[in-house]
Amino acid sequence: MRSDDRPPGLEISGLTLRYGSQTLFDNLALTVPAGQYTVMLGASGVGKSSLLRVAAGLAAPDAGRIVATDGLPVAGRIAWMGQRDLLYPWLSAIDNVTLGARLRHERPDRARALDLLGRVGLADRAGSLPAELSGGMRQRAAIARTLYEDRPIVLMDEPFSALDSITRGRVQDLAATLLAGRTVLMITHDPLEACRLGERLVVLSGAPATPGEPVVLPGAIPRPADDAEVLRTMASLLRTLGAAA
């Protein structure tokens, strides 16, 4: 991240979003603190992905706004990773990672892209097309692409869901390291993942959906999976999610 691109927080206020007769959000308010890793959980269909798409500028709300806390435009300062890897089938893994740079008419940093592919375990698959990669490999390539963008605000929708448990832990650790100091808003259905990576946890529930009181976790991330505070908070999260469901 460039030194002149200090990460702002995000302020969501008065957000209303409807799909036909369904109201997902009605006057929703949420603060995503600057430079912190915020994790959002909630039942399927509650509106987590829709909220993330609005924050990314990929969907327009019926009312309300999402602004950066430094007063500058959000556009151009977000890296986005959706649930699907969205790799272009005719591009190699490394060309998918550097796609954003080429679309911006910048010279791709192939050395950095190769380093990121190596760090997600795809050093020997840089030239492979998506059809030659497994689902987990494709998701790792998409994670490398997100990290390559080097943006101060990062929005991720279940970025590790297709990975096996061992690879998931390793890539979680990598993401926590490389995204340190950025403003991150990530969706997950995995309470353990939330407690390992989140500095601030938010549960979205209800119809229309509203965020619960944020849970602030102490200590540096990524936390060990057997950490006592992680296990205690995970148990509390499971109870909260069960009650909300």
N, C-alpha and C positions, 0 to 999 in steps of 0.2 A: 504494500500500500504506500502510495506516495506521501511524503511528509506533509505536503500542503493539502491533503485530502483527509483531514481528520474526520472520523465517523460521527455523524449526527445521530441523535435518536429519532424515533418516529412518533408522531402524535396523531392518534386516530380519534376523531371527534364527530359526533352526530351522525354516525354511519348507518345508513338505511339501505338495504338491498333486498329486492323482491325478484322472485322467479314465478311469473304467472300469479296465481293466488297465494303462493307461499311467501311469507316474509321471513327471510333468514336472519336479518338484523334490523333492529329498530332503535335508532339513536344510540348506537354502540359507541363506547369510549374505551380506549386502551392506550397506554404509554409503553413504548418499547425503548428502554434506556440506551443511551449512547454507549458504544464500546462493550456491551454485554451480550452474552449468549442467552437469549430467551427461547424457551421451548413451550409449545402449545400442544395440549392434549384435549381429547374429547371424543365422544362417540361418533361413529361413522354417520355422515349426513348432517352433522350439526352446523357445518359451514366453515370449517377450518381452511380447506383449500380455497373456497370462494374468497375468504378474507385475505388470504395470501395473494391471490390473483389481483384483487383490488389494490393491495399495497404495491404490487409490482407494476401496476398500470396496465394490466392485461384485461381488466374488466372495469366498467364504470358503475359506481354506486348510484342509487336513486337519490340519495342526499348524503351530506356530510363530506368530510375530506380527510386526507392523510398527508401530513406535511412533515418536512424535516425540521428538527428543533433548532437548527442554525439559521433558518430562514431562507436557505438556498434551495433551488429546485431539486427534487428527488431524481428526476430523469437523468440518466447517464451515470448514476452512482450506485446502481443496483446490479448485483449478480443474482441470477434466478436459476433454480433447479426444481423442476416439477416432478411429479410422480413417475412420468415416463421419461426414458433417457433422451428421446428426440434426436438421436444421432442420424445424420444424413447417410443413407445407405450406400451412396456412391463415393463417400469420402473415407479415407483411412482413419484409424483411431487418432493419430497425431493431427491430421487435418481437421478432424472434428473438434479437437481440443483448441486449436488455434483459429477456428472459424470466425469468432467474434473480431479478432484483430484484422483479419482479411476483409471482413465486411466494413470495418471502419477505415479501410485503406491504410492500415499500419503494417509494418514489416513484422511477420510472426517471429516470435522468439522460440525457435525450435528446440534450442538447448534446454530452456526452461520447461517447455512442454514435455520433452523426453524425461526430464527429471521428475516431473509430476506423475507421468505415466509409470515410471519406475517405482515411485513411492506408493502407488496404489496397486503394485504388483503386475503391471502390464508392460514392463520394459521390452519384452520380446514380442509384443503384439502391436507395436506402434504402427506398423504398416498394414495391419489387418483391417479388412472391411467389417462393418457391424455384423453382417451375416455369418462371419467366421468366428464371432465371439459368443460366449454364453450370455444368458441374461445378467448374471452377476458381473461379468466382465464389462458388459455394456454400461451398467450402472456405475462401475468404477471409472470408466472413461468419461462419463457425464460428470462425475464428481471432480475429476482432474480438470475438465473444461471449466467448471464453476470456479475452482481454485485459481485457474490460470487468469481469469478475468481480473482478479486483484482489486475488487471494489470495496468501498468502505461499508456498504450495506449488503448483506447476503440473506436471501430468502430461499428456504429449502423445504420442500414438501416430501416427507418420508424418504430422505436421500439414501438411507442404508437398508431399505426394506428387502431388497432382493439378494442381499449378501448372506453367506453362511455365517454362523456365530463367530468363528475365529477371525475370518476376514473382516466381519463387521466391527469387531473390537479394534482391530488394527487401523482400519480406515477412520473410525471414530476418533482414535487418538491423533491421527494425522490431521483431520479436520480441526480438532480442538487446537492443535499447535499452529496450523497455518492461518486460522481465522482469529487468533488471539488479538484483542484490541479492536475488532470490528463489531459493528452492530448486526447481530444475527437473530433472525426469527425463523425457527425451525418447527415443523409439525412432525409428530411421531405418535404411534399407537403403543409404543413400548415404554412402560414406566421406568425400567432399568436404564434404558438409553437416555431418557429424560433426566434421570438423576445423576448419571455419569457426566453428561455434557452441560446441563442447564445451570446457569447462575440464577435464573429466575424462571419459575414454572407457572404457567397459566392454564387453567382448565376452562374450556368453553362448554357451556351446557344450556339447555332450555330451548324453547321455541316461542318467540325469536330468541336467538342465542345471546348470552351475556357472559363475560369473563368473570371467573371467581377471583377472590383475593389472591394476589400473586404470592407464591412461596419462594422465598429467597434462601438459597443454599450457600453455606460458607465453604471456603476452601477453593483451591485451584482446580481447574478441569484439565484433562479428563480425570475423574475420580476412579479409584479402584472399585470393581464391581462388588467386592466384599467389604467395602468401607461401612462402618456401623451407621453413619449418618445417611449414606445412600440406601441401605436396607430399611432404616426407619422411615425415611421419606417415601420410599417406594411402597411400603405397606400402607402409609397414609394416603398416597395417591390412588392406590387400588381401591381403597374404601370410598374415596371421593368419586372416582369414576363409576364405581358400582352404584352408588347412590344416585348419581346423575342419570345413569342409564335407566 
